[in-house]
């Protein structure tokens, strides 16, 4: 039985825990574009997956 490490989703999305849903969506979309693996300049698959997990 493995123990999962605590993941601070707000920290991963670089937002305040007091952020409303609109802000969360806006920041997620911005960061997802930036780190998407298809983005040749700033793509980062690991960071993109972390963002998706935090958003979910």
mmCIF file of the C-alpha atoms, coordinates in Angstrom:
data_MODEL
# 
_entry.id   MODEL 
# 
loop_
_atom_site.group_PDB 
_atom_site.id 
_atom_site.type_symbol 
_atom_site.label_atom_id 
_atom_site.label_alt_id 
_atom_site.label_comp_id 
_atom_site.label_asym_id 
_atom_site.label_entity_id 
_atom_site.label_seq_id 
_atom_site.pdbx_PDB_ins_code 
_atom_site.Cartn_x 
_atom_site.Cartn_y 
_atom_site.Cartn_z 
_atom_site.occupancy 
_atom_site.B_iso_or_equiv 
_atom_site.pdbx_formal_charge 
_atom_site.auth_seq_id 
_atom_site.auth_comp_id 
_atom_site.auth_asym_id 
_atom_site.auth_atom_id 
_atom_site.pdbx_PDB_model_num 
ATOM 1  C CA . UNK A 1 1  ? 0.000   0.000  0.000   1.00 0.00 ? 1  UNK A CA 1 
ATOM 2  C CA . UNK A 1 2  ? 1.733   3.162  -1.224  1.00 0.00 ? 2  UNK A CA 1 
ATOM 3  C CA . UNK A 1 3  ? 1.482   6.557  0.372   1.00 0.00 ? 3  UNK A CA 1 
ATOM 4  C CA . UNK A 1 4  ? 0.744   9.459  -1.962  1.00 0.00 ? 4  UNK A CA 1 
ATOM 5  C CA . UNK A 1 5  ? 2.651   12.662 -1.362  1.00 0.00 ? 5  UNK A CA 1 
ATOM 6  C CA . UNK A 1 6  ? 0.643   15.837 -0.762  1.00 0.00 ? 6  UNK A CA 1 
ATOM 7  C CA . UNK A 1 7  ? 0.274   17.926 -3.911  1.00 0.00 ? 7  UNK A CA 1 
ATOM 8  C CA . UNK A 1 8  ? -0.644  21.586 -3.605  1.00 0.00 ? 8  UNK A CA 1 
ATOM 9  C CA . UNK A 1 9  ? -2.789  22.132 -6.686  1.00 0.00 ? 9  UNK A CA 1 
ATOM 10 C CA . UNK A 1 10 ? -3.008  25.871 -6.105  1.00 0.00 ? 10 UNK A CA 1 
ATOM 11 C CA . UNK A 1 11 ? 0.780   26.096 -6.032  1.00 0.00 ? 11 UNK A CA 1 
ATOM 12 C CA . UNK A 1 12 ? 1.028   24.091 -9.255  1.00 0.00 ? 12 UNK A CA 1 
ATOM 13 C CA . UNK A 1 13 ? -1.407  26.484 -10.926 1.00 0.00 ? 13 UNK A CA 1 
ATOM 14 C CA . UNK A 1 14 ? 0.397   29.478 -9.353  1.00 0.00 ? 14 UNK A CA 1 
ATOM 15 C CA . UNK A 1 15 ? -2.806  30.922 -7.868  1.00 0.00 ? 15 UNK A CA 1 
ATOM 16 C CA . UNK A 1 16 ? -4.201  31.808 -4.465  1.00 0.00 ? 16 UNK A CA 1 
ATOM 17 C CA . UNK A 1 17 ? -6.411  29.293 -2.653  1.00 0.00 ? 17 UNK A CA 1 
ATOM 18 C CA . UNK A 1 18 ? -8.997  32.110 -2.607  1.00 0.00 ? 18 UNK A CA 1 
ATOM 19 C CA . UNK A 1 19 ? -9.174  32.243 -6.424  1.00 0.00 ? 19 UNK A CA 1 
ATOM 20 C CA . UNK A 1 20 ? -12.616 31.926 -7.980  1.00 0.00 ? 20 UNK A CA 1 
ATOM 21 C CA . UNK A 1 21 ? -13.469 29.448 -10.753 1.00 0.00 ? 21 UNK A CA 1 
ATOM 22 C CA . UNK A 1 22 ? -13.087 32.057 -13.486 1.00 0.00 ? 22 UNK A CA 1 
ATOM 23 C CA . UNK A 1 23 ? -9.541  32.852 -12.379 1.00 0.00 ? 23 UNK A CA 1 
ATOM 24 C CA . UNK A 1 24 ? -8.658  29.158 -12.104 1.00 0.00 ? 24 UNK A CA 1 
ATOM 25 C CA . UNK A 1 25 ? -9.878  28.502 -15.655 1.00 0.00 ? 25 UNK A CA 1 
ATOM 26 C CA . UNK A 1 26 ? -8.100  31.547 -17.066 1.00 0.00 ? 26 UNK A CA 1 
ATOM 27 C CA . UNK A 1 27 ? -4.758  30.685 -15.437 1.00 0.00 ? 27 UNK A CA 1 
ATOM 28 C CA . UNK A 1 28 ? -5.047  27.007 -16.355 1.00 0.00 ? 28 UNK A CA 1 
ATOM 29 C CA . UNK A 1 29 ? -5.650  27.798 -20.028 1.00 0.00 ? 29 UNK A CA 1 
ATOM 30 C CA . UNK A 1 30 ? -2.733  30.239 -20.118 1.00 0.00 ? 30 UNK A CA 1 
ATOM 31 C CA . UNK A 1 31 ? -0.314  27.790 -18.500 1.00 0.00 ? 31 UNK A CA 1 
ATOM 32 C CA . UNK A 1 32 ? -1.621  24.847 -20.540 1.00 0.00 ? 32 UNK A CA 1 
ATOM 33 C CA . UNK A 1 33 ? -0.839  26.727 -23.763 1.00 0.00 ? 33 UNK A CA 1 
ATOM 34 C CA . UNK A 1 34 ? 2.612   27.588 -22.478 1.00 0.00 ? 34 UNK A CA 1 
ATOM 35 C CA . UNK A 1 35 ? 3.580   24.083 -21.361 1.00 0.00 ? 35 UNK A CA 1 
ATOM 36 C CA . UNK A 1 36 ? 1.724   21.972 -23.940 1.00 0.00 ? 36 UNK A CA 1 
ATOM 37 C CA . UNK A 1 37 ? 4.158   19.446 -25.477 1.00 0.00 ? 37 UNK A CA 1 
ATOM 38 C CA . UNK A 1 38 ? 3.264   20.662 -28.991 1.00 0.00 ? 38 UNK A CA 1 
ATOM 39 C CA . UNK A 1 39 ? 4.609   24.126 -28.135 1.00 0.00 ? 39 UNK A CA 1 
ATOM 40 C CA . UNK A 1 40 ? 8.128   23.941 -29.548 1.00 0.00 ? 40 UNK A CA 1 
ATOM 41 C CA . UNK A 1 41 ? 9.455   26.973 -27.643 1.00 0.00 ? 41 UNK A CA 1 
ATOM 42 C CA . UNK A 1 42 ? 8.198   26.407 -24.098 1.00 0.00 ? 42 UNK A CA 1 
ATOM 43 C CA . UNK A 1 43 ? 6.630   22.926 -24.144 1.00 0.00 ? 43 UNK A CA 1 
ATOM 44 C CA . UNK A 1 44 ? 7.191   20.721 -21.101 1.00 0.00 ? 44 UNK A CA 1 
ATOM 45 C CA . UNK A 1 45 ? 5.230   17.459 -20.936 1.00 0.00 ? 45 UNK A CA 1 
ATOM 46 C CA . UNK A 1 46 ? 5.904   16.851 -17.240 1.00 0.00 ? 46 UNK A CA 1 
ATOM 47 C CA . UNK A 1 47 ? 4.749   20.347 -16.225 1.00 0.00 ? 47 UNK A CA 1 
ATOM 48 C CA . UNK A 1 48 ? 1.720   20.036 -18.536 1.00 0.00 ? 48 UNK A CA 1 
ATOM 49 C CA . UNK A 1 49 ? 0.678   16.762 -16.869 1.00 0.00 ? 49 UNK A CA 1 
ATOM 50 C CA . UNK A 1 50 ? 1.115   18.342 -13.431 1.00 0.00 ? 50 UNK A CA 1 
ATOM 51 C CA . UNK A 1 51 ? -1.146  21.233 -14.476 1.00 0.00 ? 51 UNK A CA 1 
ATOM 52 C CA . UNK A 1 52 ? -3.797  18.845 -15.797 1.00 0.00 ? 52 UNK A CA 1 
ATOM 53 C CA . UNK A 1 53 ? -3.757  16.886 -12.544 1.00 0.00 ? 53 UNK A CA 1 
ATOM 54 C CA . UNK A 1 54 ? -4.077  20.100 -10.527 1.00 0.00 ? 54 UNK A CA 1 
ATOM 55 C CA . UNK A 1 55 ? -6.939  21.336 -12.685 1.00 0.00 ? 55 UNK A CA 1 
ATOM 56 C CA . UNK A 1 56 ? -8.812  18.050 -12.393 1.00 0.00 ? 56 UNK A CA 1 
# 
